[in-house]
Amino acid sequence: MPAPTHSFTAIAAVYFILAGAPLAVAAVGHEAAGRGFWIEFAVGLGFVGFAMLGLQFALTAKFQRLSTFLGLDALLHFHRQAGLIAYGFILLHIGILIAASPDYAAFLDLRVDPVRALALWAAVGALTALVATTLWRKRLGIAYDWWRLGHAVLAALVLLIGIAHILRVGWYVDDVWKQTTWLGTTLAAAGLVAYARGWKPLVLRRRPWRVTAIHPERGQAWTLDLEPVGHDGMSFQAGQFAWLTLGESPFALAQHPFSLSSSATRRNPVSLTIKAMGDYTSTIHRVDPGAPAYLDGPYGSFVLDDEADGMVLVAGGVGITPIISIVRTLRDEGRCIPTLLVYGFASEDEALFLDELAAMGAGPDFCFVPVVEHPDDGQEGETGRVGAQLLDRHLPEDREGMRYFVCGPEPMMDVVEAHLRARGIPLERILSERFNLA
Ligand SMILES: Cc1cc2nc3c(=O)[nH]c(=O)nc-3n(C[C@H](O)[C@H](O)[C@H](O)COP(=O)(O)OP(=O)(O)OC[C@H]3O[C@@H](n4cnc5c(N)ncnc54)[C@H](O)[C@@H]3O)c2cc1C
Protein backbone atom coordinates (compact mmCIF):
# COMPACT_ATOMS: atom_id res chain seq x y z
CA MET A 1 0.00 0.00 0.00
CA PRO A 2 1.34 3.48 -0.75
CA ALA A 3 2.77 5.00 2.41
CA PRO A 4 0.34 7.66 3.67
CA THR A 5 1.66 11.20 3.64
CA HIS A 6 1.24 11.60 7.42
CA SER A 7 3.49 8.56 7.98
CA PHE A 8 6.22 10.11 5.82
CA THR A 9 5.80 13.27 7.86
CA ALA A 10 6.12 11.28 11.10
CA ILE A 11 9.32 9.59 9.93
CA ALA A 12 10.76 12.92 8.74
CA ALA A 13 9.86 14.47 12.11
CA VAL A 14 11.67 11.68 14.00
CA TYR A 15 14.70 12.19 11.75
CA PHE A 16 14.83 15.93 12.38
CA ILE A 17 14.36 15.50 16.12
CA LEU A 18 17.23 12.98 16.27
CA ALA A 19 19.48 15.14 14.08
CA GLY A 20 18.77 18.18 16.24
CA ALA A 21 18.94 16.32 19.56
CA PRO A 22 22.65 17.12 20.16
CA LEU A 23 21.76 20.81 20.36
CA ALA A 24 19.27 20.11 23.13
CA VAL A 25 21.75 17.84 24.93
CA ALA A 26 24.43 20.52 24.64
CA ALA A 27 22.14 23.27 25.93
CA VAL A 28 21.08 21.43 29.11
CA GLY A 29 22.92 22.85 32.11
CA HIS A 30 25.43 24.77 29.99
CA GLU A 31 26.23 28.34 30.77
CA ALA A 32 26.92 30.80 27.97
CA ALA A 33 30.68 31.12 27.51
CA GLY A 34 30.57 34.43 25.70
CA ARG A 35 32.36 33.09 22.64
CA GLY A 36 30.12 34.97 20.25
CA PHE A 37 27.39 33.90 17.83
CA TRP A 38 29.51 32.55 14.97
CA ILE A 39 31.55 30.19 17.10
CA GLU A 40 28.46 28.80 18.82
CA PHE A 41 26.75 28.51 15.44
CA ALA A 42 29.72 26.61 13.99
CA VAL A 43 29.80 24.25 16.97
CA GLY A 44 26.08 23.62 16.52
CA LEU A 45 26.63 22.81 12.84
CA GLY A 46 29.34 20.34 13.82
CA PHE A 47 27.06 18.59 16.29
CA VAL A 48 24.13 18.35 13.88
CA GLY A 49 26.39 17.28 10.99
CA PHE A 50 27.87 14.51 13.12
CA ALA A 51 24.43 13.36 14.30
CA MET A 52 23.28 13.22 10.67
CA LEU A 53 26.31 11.09 9.82
CA GLY A 54 25.33 8.69 12.62
CA LEU A 55 21.77 8.52 11.30
CA GLN A 56 23.12 7.55 7.87
CA PHE A 57 23.87 4.11 9.33
CA ALA A 58 20.25 3.63 10.32
CA LEU A 59 19.04 4.53 6.83
CA THR A 60 21.16 1.83 5.20
CA ALA A 61 20.86 -0.90 7.83
CA LYS A 62 18.25 -2.67 5.65
CA PHE A 63 15.49 -2.59 8.21
CA GLN A 64 12.86 -4.59 6.42
CA ARG A 65 9.94 -2.54 7.76
CA LEU A 66 11.47 0.84 7.01
CA SER A 67 12.51 -0.05 3.47
CA THR A 68 9.22 -1.86 2.80
CA PHE A 69 7.33 1.16 4.02
CA LEU A 70 9.28 3.93 2.32
CA GLY A 71 10.85 2.09 -0.61
CA LEU A 72 14.54 1.39 -1.00
CA ASP A 73 15.05 4.00 -3.70
CA ALA A 74 13.42 6.76 -1.61
CA LEU A 75 15.44 5.71 1.42
CA LEU A 76 18.74 5.69 -0.45
CA HIS A 77 17.91 8.95 -2.18
CA PHE A 78 17.32 10.52 1.23
CA HIS A 79 20.55 8.92 2.50
CA ARG A 80 22.45 10.52 -0.35
CA GLN A 81 20.98 13.99 0.12
CA ALA A 82 21.38 13.85 3.92
CA GLY A 83 25.01 12.79 3.46
CA LEU A 84 25.70 15.78 1.24
CA ILE A 85 24.06 18.16 3.71
CA ALA A 86 26.00 16.64 6.65
CA TYR A 87 29.23 17.05 4.65
CA GLY A 88 28.34 20.70 4.03
CA PHE A 89 27.62 21.25 7.74
CA ILE A 90 30.98 19.77 8.74
CA LEU A 91 32.90 21.86 6.21
CA LEU A 92 31.04 24.95 7.41
CA HIS A 93 31.80 23.97 11.01
CA ILE A 94 35.53 24.05 10.22
CA GLY A 95 35.40 27.09 7.92
CA ILE A 96 33.30 29.29 10.20
CA LEU A 97 35.35 28.43 13.29
CA ILE A 98 38.61 29.39 11.57
CA ALA A 99 37.08 32.51 10.04
CA ALA A 100 35.62 33.59 13.40
CA SER A 101 38.82 32.92 15.31
CA PRO A 102 42.02 31.95 13.44
CA ASP A 103 43.26 30.21 16.62
CA TYR A 104 41.07 27.27 15.64
CA ALA A 105 43.38 26.60 12.70
CA ALA A 106 45.69 25.04 15.31
CA PHE A 107 43.41 22.00 15.30
CA LEU A 108 44.59 21.20 11.80
CA ASP A 109 48.21 22.24 12.34
CA LEU A 110 50.52 19.21 12.32
CA ARG A 111 53.16 21.18 14.26
CA VAL A 112 50.86 21.91 17.21
CA ASP A 113 49.46 18.43 17.90
CA PRO A 114 50.41 15.97 15.14
CA VAL A 115 48.14 13.11 16.26
CA ARG A 116 45.08 15.33 16.58
CA ALA A 117 45.77 17.14 13.30
CA LEU A 118 46.42 13.89 11.43
CA ALA A 119 43.20 12.38 12.75
CA LEU A 120 41.17 15.44 11.78
CA TRP A 121 42.72 15.59 8.30
CA ALA A 122 42.00 11.87 7.93
CA ALA A 123 38.35 12.46 8.88
CA VAL A 124 37.97 15.36 6.43
CA GLY A 125 39.75 13.32 3.73
CA ALA A 126 37.57 10.27 4.38
CA LEU A 127 34.43 12.39 4.30
CA THR A 128 35.51 14.01 1.04
CA ALA A 129 36.34 10.58 -0.42
CA LEU A 130 32.89 9.33 0.65
CA VAL A 131 31.20 12.15 -1.23
CA ALA A 132 33.48 12.08 -4.29
CA THR A 133 33.30 8.31 -4.80
CA THR A 134 29.52 8.43 -4.45
CA LEU A 135 29.06 11.27 -6.92
CA TRP A 136 31.63 10.06 -9.45
CA ARG A 137 31.84 6.29 -8.83
CA LYS A 138 31.38 5.37 -12.49
CA ARG A 139 33.77 8.03 -13.76
CA LEU A 140 36.36 6.79 -11.27
CA GLY A 141 35.83 3.22 -12.53
CA ILE A 142 34.96 1.77 -9.10
CA ALA A 143 32.85 -1.40 -9.17
CA TYR A 144 29.66 -1.03 -7.15
CA ASP A 145 30.45 -3.84 -4.69
CA TRP A 146 33.90 -2.41 -3.90
CA TRP A 147 32.40 1.04 -3.59
CA ARG A 148 29.87 -0.27 -1.04
CA LEU A 149 32.62 -1.86 1.04
CA GLY A 150 34.82 1.25 0.88
CA HIS A 151 31.83 3.44 1.73
CA ALA A 152 31.21 1.48 4.94
CA VAL A 153 34.89 1.52 5.97
CA LEU A 154 35.29 5.27 5.33
CA ALA A 155 32.04 6.04 7.16
CA ALA A 156 33.14 4.00 10.19
CA LEU A 157 36.48 5.87 10.22
CA VAL A 158 34.73 9.26 10.17
CA LEU A 159 32.43 8.17 12.97
CA LEU A 160 35.33 7.01 15.14
CA ILE A 161 37.40 10.16 14.67
CA GLY A 162 34.32 12.36 15.02
CA ILE A 163 33.37 11.00 18.44
CA ALA A 164 36.97 11.17 19.63
CA HIS A 165 37.10 14.82 18.51
CA ILE A 166 33.84 15.71 20.30
CA LEU A 167 34.93 14.05 23.55
CA ARG A 168 38.46 15.47 23.48
CA VAL A 169 37.38 19.03 22.76
CA GLY A 170 34.87 18.59 25.55
CA TRP A 171 32.78 21.69 24.90
CA TYR A 172 29.16 21.00 25.81
CA VAL A 173 29.99 17.41 26.77
CA ASP A 174 31.52 18.02 30.17
CA ASP A 175 28.97 15.99 32.15
CA VAL A 176 29.31 12.23 32.41
CA TRP A 177 25.71 11.69 31.24
CA LYS A 178 26.42 13.73 28.11
CA GLN A 179 29.59 11.79 27.37
CA THR A 180 27.71 8.53 27.91
CA THR A 181 24.91 9.67 25.60
CA TRP A 182 27.39 10.56 22.85
CA LEU A 183 29.33 7.34 23.23
CA GLY A 184 26.17 5.27 23.44
CA THR A 185 24.66 6.70 20.27
CA THR A 186 27.96 6.33 18.40
CA LEU A 187 28.19 2.72 19.50
CA ALA A 188 24.59 2.23 18.38
CA ALA A 189 25.53 3.52 14.92
CA ALA A 190 28.51 1.12 14.83
CA GLY A 191 26.13 -1.62 16.02
CA LEU A 192 23.97 -0.99 12.97
CA VAL A 193 26.94 -1.87 10.75
CA ALA A 194 27.47 -5.04 12.75
CA TYR A 195 23.76 -5.80 12.35
CA ALA A 196 23.71 -5.29 8.57
CA ARG A 197 27.06 -6.91 7.75
CA GLY A 198 27.33 -9.48 10.53
CA TRP A 199 24.05 -10.46 12.09
CA LYS A 200 21.94 -10.45 8.93
CA PRO A 201 24.27 -12.75 6.95
CA LEU A 202 24.43 -15.05 9.99
CA VAL A 203 20.65 -15.32 9.94
CA LEU A 204 20.70 -15.87 6.17
CA ARG A 205 23.19 -18.71 6.58
CA ARG A 206 20.49 -20.69 8.33
CA ARG A 207 18.12 -20.19 5.37
CA PRO A 208 20.04 -21.23 2.24
CA TRP A 209 18.59 -21.49 -1.26
CA ARG A 210 19.58 -23.42 -4.36
CA VAL A 211 19.28 -22.43 -8.02
CA THR A 212 17.16 -25.15 -9.63
CA ALA A 213 16.99 -23.86 -13.20
CA ILE A 214 18.14 -21.00 -15.35
CA HIS A 215 16.04 -20.04 -18.37
CA PRO A 216 17.26 -17.73 -21.10
CA GLU A 217 14.85 -14.88 -21.86
CA ARG A 218 14.79 -12.30 -24.62
CA GLY A 219 17.16 -9.36 -24.50
CA GLN A 220 20.21 -10.77 -22.69
CA ALA A 221 18.20 -11.74 -19.63
CA TRP A 222 17.90 -14.95 -17.64
CA THR A 223 15.32 -16.21 -15.18
CA LEU A 224 16.74 -18.01 -12.16
CA ASP A 225 14.44 -20.39 -10.29
CA LEU A 226 15.43 -20.82 -6.66
CA GLU A 227 14.19 -23.29 -4.09
CA PRO A 228 14.58 -23.10 -0.31
CA VAL A 229 16.86 -25.70 1.23
CA GLY A 230 15.64 -26.99 4.58
CA HIS A 231 13.16 -24.21 5.28
CA ASP A 232 9.77 -23.06 4.06
CA GLY A 233 11.00 -20.31 1.72
CA MET A 234 9.84 -16.74 1.49
CA SER A 235 6.41 -15.27 1.46
CA PHE A 236 6.32 -12.02 -0.50
CA GLN A 237 3.93 -9.55 -2.07
CA ALA A 238 3.94 -9.20 -5.84
CA GLY A 239 6.22 -6.31 -6.81
CA GLN A 240 8.72 -6.79 -3.98
CA PHE A 241 12.40 -7.58 -4.33
CA ALA A 242 15.16 -9.50 -2.55
CA TRP A 243 18.93 -9.18 -2.28
CA LEU A 244 20.63 -12.09 -4.03
CA THR A 245 23.99 -13.51 -2.95
CA LEU A 246 25.32 -16.35 -5.06
CA GLY A 247 27.79 -18.87 -3.63
CA GLU A 248 28.49 -20.72 -0.42
CA SER A 249 28.82 -17.69 1.86
CA PRO A 250 26.16 -15.11 2.72
CA PHE A 251 29.03 -12.80 3.73
CA ALA A 252 30.16 -12.45 0.08
CA LEU A 253 30.80 -8.91 -1.09
CA ALA A 254 28.47 -9.15 -4.08
CA GLN A 255 24.86 -8.76 -3.00
CA HIS A 256 22.43 -7.34 -5.54
CA PRO A 257 18.74 -6.43 -5.43
CA PHE A 258 16.34 -8.11 -7.90
CA SER A 259 12.56 -8.09 -8.12
CA LEU A 260 10.79 -11.38 -7.63
CA SER A 261 9.29 -12.05 -11.06
CA SER A 262 7.28 -15.15 -10.18
CA SER A 263 3.72 -15.14 -8.88
CA ALA A 264 3.44 -14.35 -5.18
CA THR A 265 1.08 -17.33 -4.88
CA ARG A 266 4.10 -19.61 -5.48
CA ARG A 267 6.64 -20.00 -2.69
CA ASN A 268 8.72 -22.70 -4.31
CA PRO A 269 10.47 -22.06 -6.57
CA VAL A 270 10.65 -18.28 -6.62
CA SER A 271 12.09 -16.59 -9.71
CA LEU A 272 14.33 -13.64 -10.42
CA THR A 273 14.72 -12.34 -13.96
CA ILE A 274 18.06 -10.65 -14.45
CA LYS A 275 19.23 -8.61 -17.41
CA ALA A 276 22.92 -8.36 -18.22
CA MET A 277 23.70 -4.71 -17.45
CA GLY A 278 27.15 -4.68 -15.88
CA ASP A 279 29.95 -6.64 -14.19
CA TYR A 280 27.76 -8.85 -12.02
CA THR A 281 24.62 -9.29 -14.06
CA SER A 282 26.69 -10.24 -17.14
CA THR A 283 27.89 -13.35 -15.30
CA ILE A 284 24.42 -14.64 -14.37
CA HIS A 285 24.14 -16.89 -17.44
CA ARG A 286 27.16 -18.82 -16.16
CA VAL A 287 25.38 -19.87 -12.95
CA ASP A 288 24.85 -23.64 -12.89
CA PRO A 289 21.68 -25.33 -11.69
CA GLY A 290 22.39 -26.57 -8.17
CA ALA A 291 24.43 -23.47 -7.26
CA PRO A 292 23.98 -22.32 -3.64
CA ALA A 293 22.43 -18.91 -3.04
CA TYR A 294 20.99 -16.65 -0.36
CA LEU A 295 17.96 -14.40 -0.59
CA ASP A 296 17.54 -11.51 1.82
CA GLY A 297 14.01 -10.21 1.62
CA PRO A 298 11.37 -9.46 0.76
CA TYR A 299 11.70 -5.68 0.65
CA GLY A 300 9.87 -2.88 -1.11
CA SER A 301 6.62 -0.96 -1.16
CA PHE A 302 5.91 -1.40 -4.89
CA VAL A 303 2.87 -3.53 -4.12
CA LEU A 304 -0.85 -3.51 -4.78
CA ASP A 305 -3.18 -2.72 -1.89
CA ASP A 306 -6.58 -4.31 -1.44
CA GLU A 307 -8.48 -1.05 -1.86
CA ALA A 308 -7.40 -0.46 -5.47
CA ASP A 309 -10.25 -0.47 -8.01
CA GLY A 310 -7.90 -0.74 -10.95
CA MET A 311 -4.29 -0.46 -12.03
CA VAL A 312 -2.24 1.36 -14.58
CA LEU A 313 1.13 -0.34 -14.96
CA VAL A 314 3.84 1.44 -16.93
CA ALA A 315 7.02 -0.54 -17.52
CA GLY A 316 10.14 0.04 -19.58
CA GLY A 317 12.77 -2.58 -20.43
CA VAL A 318 13.76 -4.77 -17.49
CA GLY A 319 11.38 -2.72 -15.31
CA ILE A 320 8.75 -5.25 -16.35
CA THR A 321 10.04 -7.76 -13.74
CA PRO A 322 8.08 -6.57 -10.67
CA ILE A 323 5.10 -5.83 -12.89
CA ILE A 324 4.96 -9.33 -14.38
CA SER A 325 4.86 -10.63 -10.82
CA ILE A 326 1.84 -8.41 -10.06
CA VAL A 327 0.08 -9.51 -13.25
CA ARG A 328 0.85 -13.21 -12.67
CA THR A 329 -0.29 -13.02 -9.06
CA LEU A 330 -3.64 -11.46 -9.94
CA ARG A 331 -4.10 -14.12 -12.62
CA ASP A 332 -3.26 -16.95 -10.21
CA GLU A 333 -5.49 -15.53 -7.49
CA GLY A 334 -8.32 -15.22 -10.02
CA ARG A 335 -8.67 -11.58 -8.97
CA CYS A 336 -10.20 -9.43 -11.70
CA ILE A 337 -9.44 -5.74 -11.51
CA PRO A 338 -9.27 -3.52 -14.58
CA THR A 339 -5.64 -3.30 -15.59
CA LEU A 340 -3.86 -1.27 -18.24
CA LEU A 341 -0.27 -2.31 -18.92
CA VAL A 342 1.87 -0.02 -21.07
CA TYR A 343 5.19 -1.72 -21.77
CA GLY A 344 7.98 0.06 -23.65
CA PHE A 345 10.93 -1.85 -25.07
CA ALA A 346 13.60 -1.27 -27.69
CA SER A 347 12.60 -4.05 -30.09
CA GLU A 348 10.63 -7.27 -29.94
CA ASP A 349 13.87 -9.21 -29.51
CA GLU A 350 14.40 -7.31 -26.27
CA ALA A 351 10.86 -7.57 -24.88
CA LEU A 352 10.74 -9.78 -21.80
CA PHE A 353 7.63 -11.96 -21.36
CA LEU A 354 6.09 -10.57 -24.57
CA ASP A 355 4.28 -13.77 -25.59
CA GLU A 356 2.83 -14.34 -22.14
CA LEU A 357 1.61 -10.74 -21.90
CA ALA A 358 0.22 -10.73 -25.44
CA ALA A 359 -1.77 -13.87 -24.60
CA MET A 360 -3.19 -12.20 -21.46
CA GLY A 361 -3.98 -9.08 -23.49
CA ALA A 362 -7.03 -10.84 -24.84
CA GLY A 363 -8.79 -10.84 -21.42
CA PRO A 364 -11.70 -8.43 -20.67
CA ASP A 365 -10.05 -6.86 -17.58
CA PHE A 366 -6.57 -6.65 -19.01
CA CYS A 367 -5.47 -4.20 -21.66
CA PHE A 368 -1.92 -4.63 -22.90
CA VAL A 369 -0.25 -1.83 -24.87
CA PRO A 370 3.20 -2.82 -26.16
CA VAL A 371 5.30 0.14 -27.29
CA VAL A 372 8.20 -0.66 -29.61
CA GLU A 373 10.86 2.01 -29.76
CA HIS A 374 12.50 0.68 -32.94
CA PRO A 375 9.72 -1.01 -34.94
CA ASP A 376 10.18 -3.25 -37.96
CA ASP A 377 8.91 -1.86 -41.27
CA GLY A 378 5.13 -1.81 -41.34
CA GLN A 379 4.79 -2.77 -37.67
CA GLU A 380 1.37 -1.96 -36.21
CA GLY A 381 0.56 -0.61 -32.79
CA GLU A 382 2.29 1.98 -30.62
CA THR A 383 5.84 2.90 -31.54
CA GLY A 384 8.48 5.28 -30.21
CA ARG A 385 8.97 6.08 -26.56
CA VAL A 386 6.46 5.99 -23.74
CA GLY A 387 5.53 9.65 -23.28
CA ALA A 388 2.76 12.08 -22.45
CA GLN A 389 0.75 11.81 -25.67
CA LEU A 390 0.88 8.04 -25.70
CA LEU A 391 -0.32 7.92 -22.10
CA ASP A 392 -3.18 10.29 -22.86
CA ARG A 393 -4.34 7.95 -25.63
CA HIS A 394 -4.67 5.04 -23.20
CA LEU A 395 -5.22 6.30 -19.66
CA PRO A 396 -8.72 5.39 -18.50
CA GLU A 397 -11.29 8.20 -18.11
CA ASP A 398 -12.37 7.03 -14.68
CA ARG A 399 -9.22 7.40 -12.60
CA GLU A 400 -10.81 7.38 -9.16
CA GLY A 401 -9.46 4.52 -7.04
CA MET A 402 -6.81 3.52 -9.58
CA ARG A 403 -3.22 2.74 -8.57
CA TYR A 404 -0.31 3.64 -10.83
CA PHE A 405 2.89 1.62 -10.96
CA VAL A 406 5.95 2.89 -12.81
CA CYS A 407 9.22 1.00 -13.29
CA GLY A 408 11.76 1.44 -16.05
CA PRO A 409 14.65 3.61 -17.23
CA GLU A 410 15.10 6.88 -15.34
CA PRO A 411 14.09 9.23 -18.22
CA MET A 412 10.91 7.24 -18.86
CA MET A 413 10.01 7.26 -15.18
CA ASP A 414 10.56 11.01 -14.91
CA VAL A 415 8.30 11.70 -17.90
CA VAL A 416 5.57 9.30 -16.79
CA GLU A 417 5.52 10.46 -13.17
CA ALA A 418 5.40 14.12 -14.18
CA HIS A 419 2.59 13.44 -16.64
CA LEU A 420 0.50 11.49 -14.15
CA ARG A 421 0.90 14.33 -11.65
CA ALA A 422 -0.07 16.83 -14.36
CA ARG A 423 -3.22 14.78 -14.98
CA GLY A 424 -4.18 15.23 -11.34
CA ILE A 425 -3.20 11.82 -9.98
CA PRO A 426 -2.31 12.26 -6.28
CA LEU A 427 1.27 11.39 -5.39
CA GLU A 428 0.28 8.67 -2.94
CA ARG A 429 -1.41 6.71 -5.73
CA ILE A 430 1.75 6.63 -7.87
CA LEU A 431 4.23 3.92 -6.92
CA SER A 432 7.66 3.95 -8.47
CA GLU A 433 10.52 1.49 -8.34
CA ARG A 434 13.88 2.82 -9.46
CA PHE A 435 16.49 0.19 -10.26
CA ASN A 436 19.36 2.62 -10.50
CA LEU A 437 20.44 3.45 -6.96
CA ALA A 438 23.71 5.30 -7.63
C1 LIG B 1 14.70 -2.55 -6.04
C2 LIG B 1 15.49 -3.04 -7.24
C3 LIG B 1 15.00 -4.09 -8.00
C4 LIG B 1 15.73 -4.52 -9.12
N1 LIG B 1 15.23 -5.55 -9.87
C5 LIG B 1 15.89 -5.97 -10.94
C6 LIG B 1 15.40 -7.06 -11.74
O1 LIG B 1 14.36 -7.63 -11.45
N2 LIG B 1 16.14 -7.46 -12.79
C7 LIG B 1 17.31 -6.84 -13.15
O2 LIG B 1 17.93 -7.26 -14.13
N3 LIG B 1 17.80 -5.81 -12.42
C8 LIG B 1 17.12 -5.37 -11.33
N4 LIG B 1 17.63 -4.34 -10.58
C9 LIG B 1 18.88 -3.71 -11.01
C10 LIG B 1 20.06 -4.55 -10.56
O3 LIG B 1 20.13 -4.62 -9.16
C11 LIG B 1 21.32 -3.92 -11.10
O4 LIG B 1 21.23 -3.88 -12.50
C12 LIG B 1 22.52 -4.75 -10.76
O5 LIG B 1 22.74 -4.75 -9.37
C13 LIG B 1 23.69 -4.18 -11.52
O6 LIG B 1 24.89 -4.79 -11.13
P1 LIG B 1 26.10 -4.91 -12.15
O7 LIG B 1 27.35 -5.14 -11.37
O8 LIG B 1 25.78 -5.93 -13.18
O9 LIG B 1 26.10 -3.52 -12.88
P2 LIG B 1 26.93 -2.19 -12.62
O10 LIG B 1 27.17 -1.59 -13.95
O11 LIG B 1 28.08 -2.38 -11.73
O12 LIG B 1 25.86 -1.32 -11.82
C14 LIG B 1 24.85 -0.62 -12.48
C15 LIG B 1 23.97 0.05 -11.41
O13 LIG B 1 23.27 -0.95 -10.68
C16 LIG B 1 23.19 -0.59 -9.29
N5 LIG B 1 23.91 -1.61 -8.51
C17 LIG B 1 25.01 -2.29 -8.84
N6 LIG B 1 25.36 -3.14 -7.88
C18 LIG B 1 24.48 -2.99 -6.91
C19 LIG B 1 24.33 -3.57 -5.62
N7 LIG B 1 25.16 -4.49 -5.14
N8 LIG B 1 23.31 -3.16 -4.86
C20 LIG B 1 22.47 -2.21 -5.29
N9 LIG B 1 22.54 -1.65 -6.51
C21 LIG B 1 23.52 -2.02 -7.30
C22 LIG B 1 23.83 0.76 -9.16
O14 LIG B 1 22.83 1.74 -9.27
C23 LIG B 1 24.73 0.82 -10.36
O15 LIG B 1 24.99 2.13 -10.77
C24 LIG B 1 16.93 -3.90 -9.46
C25 LIG B 1 17.43 -2.86 -8.67
C26 LIG B 1 16.71 -2.43 -7.59
C27 LIG B 1 17.26 -1.31 -6.75
The ligand as a MOL file (V3000), in Angstrom:
LIG
                    3D

  0  0  0     0  0            999 V3000
M  V30 BEGIN CTAB
M  V30 COUNTS 53 58 0 0 0
M  V30 BEGIN ATOM
M  V30 1 C 14.7050 -2.5470 -6.0420 0
M  V30 2 C 15.4930 -3.0350 -7.2440 0
M  V30 3 C 14.9990 -4.0860 -7.9980 0
M  V30 4 C 15.7270 -4.5230 -9.1160 0
M  V30 5 N 15.2260 -5.5530 -9.8710 0
M  V30 6 C 15.8890 -5.9730 -10.9440 0
M  V30 7 C 15.4000 -7.0580 -11.7400 0
M  V30 8 O 14.3630 -7.6280 -11.4530 0
M  V30 9 N 16.1390 -7.4650 -12.7950 0
M  V30 10 C 17.3140 -6.8380 -13.1470 0
M  V30 11 O 17.9280 -7.2580 -14.1300 0
M  V30 12 N 17.8010 -5.8110 -12.4230 0
M  V30 13 C 17.1160 -5.3700 -11.3310 0
M  V30 14 N 17.6280 -4.3420 -10.5800 0
M  V30 15 C 18.8770 -3.7140 -11.0070 0
M  V30 16 C 20.0570 -4.5530 -10.5620 0
M  V30 17 O 20.1340 -4.6220 -9.1560 0
M  V30 18 C 21.3240 -3.9240 -11.1040 0
M  V30 19 O 21.2320 -3.8810 -12.4980 0
M  V30 20 C 22.5220 -4.7480 -10.7640 0
M  V30 21 O 22.7450 -4.7450 -9.3710 0
M  V30 22 C 23.6920 -4.1800 -11.5220 0
M  V30 23 O 24.8870 -4.7930 -11.1260 0
M  V30 24 P 26.1010 -4.9120 -12.1510 0
M  V30 25 O 27.3460 -5.1390 -11.3650 0
M  V30 26 O 25.7780 -5.9330 -13.1820 0
M  V30 27 O 26.1000 -3.5210 -12.8780 0
M  V30 28 P 26.9270 -2.1890 -12.6150 0
M  V30 29 O 27.1700 -1.5950 -13.9510 0
M  V30 30 O 28.0830 -2.3790 -11.7270 0
M  V30 31 O 25.8590 -1.3180 -11.8150 0
M  V30 32 C 24.8470 -0.6250 -12.4780 0
M  V30 33 C 23.9670 0.0520 -11.4070 0
M  V30 34 O 23.2660 -0.9510 -10.6770 0
M  V30 35 C 23.1880 -0.5860 -9.2940 0
M  V30 36 N 23.9050 -1.6140 -8.5100 0
M  V30 37 C 25.0050 -2.2940 -8.8420 0
M  V30 38 N 25.3640 -3.1410 -7.8830 0
M  V30 39 C 24.4760 -2.9940 -6.9090 0
M  V30 40 C 24.3270 -3.5720 -5.6180 0
M  V30 41 N 25.1620 -4.4920 -5.1430 0
M  V30 42 N 23.3090 -3.1590 -4.8620 0
M  V30 43 C 22.4690 -2.2110 -5.2940 0
M  V30 44 N 22.5370 -1.6470 -6.5120 0
M  V30 45 C 23.5250 -2.0210 -7.3010 0
M  V30 46 C 23.8270 0.7610 -9.1580 0
M  V30 47 O 22.8280 1.7380 -9.2660 0
M  V30 48 C 24.7350 0.8210 -10.3550 0
M  V30 49 O 24.9910 2.1330 -10.7660 0
M  V30 50 C 16.9340 -3.9010 -9.4640 0
M  V30 51 C 17.4320 -2.8600 -8.6740 0
M  V30 52 C 16.7100 -2.4280 -7.5860 0
M  V30 53 C 17.2580 -1.3130 -6.7460 0
M  V30 END ATOM
M  V30 BEGIN BOND
M  V30 1 1 1 2
M  V30 2 1 2 3
M  V30 3 2 2 52
M  V30 4 2 3 4
M  V30 5 1 4 5
M  V30 6 1 4 50
M  V30 7 2 5 6
M  V30 8 1 6 7
M  V30 9 1 6 13
M  V30 10 2 7 8
M  V30 11 1 7 9
M  V30 12 1 9 10
M  V30 13 2 10 11
M  V30 14 1 10 12
M  V30 15 2 12 13
M  V30 16 1 13 14
M  V30 17 1 14 15
M  V30 18 1 14 50
M  V30 19 1 15 16
M  V30 20 1 16 17
M  V30 21 1 16 18
M  V30 22 1 18 19
M  V30 23 1 18 20
M  V30 24 1 20 21
M  V30 25 1 20 22
M  V30 26 1 22 23
M  V30 27 1 23 24
M  V30 28 2 24 25
M  V30 29 1 24 26
M  V30 30 1 24 27
M  V30 31 1 27 28
M  V30 32 2 28 29
M  V30 33 1 28 30
M  V30 34 1 28 31
M  V30 35 1 31 32
M  V30 36 1 32 33
M  V30 37 1 33 34
M  V30 38 1 33 48
M  V30 39 1 34 35
M  V30 40 1 35 36
M  V30 41 1 35 46
M  V30 42 1 36 37
M  V30 43 1 36 45
M  V30 44 2 37 38
M  V30 45 1 38 39
M  V30 46 1 39 40
M  V30 47 2 39 45
M  V30 48 1 40 41
M  V30 49 2 40 42
M  V30 50 1 42 43
M  V30 51 2 43 44
M  V30 52 1 44 45
M  V30 53 1 46 47
M  V30 54 1 46 48
M  V30 55 1 48 49
M  V30 56 2 50 51
M  V30 57 1 51 52
M  V30 58 1 52 53
M  V30 END BOND
M  V30 END CTAB
M  END
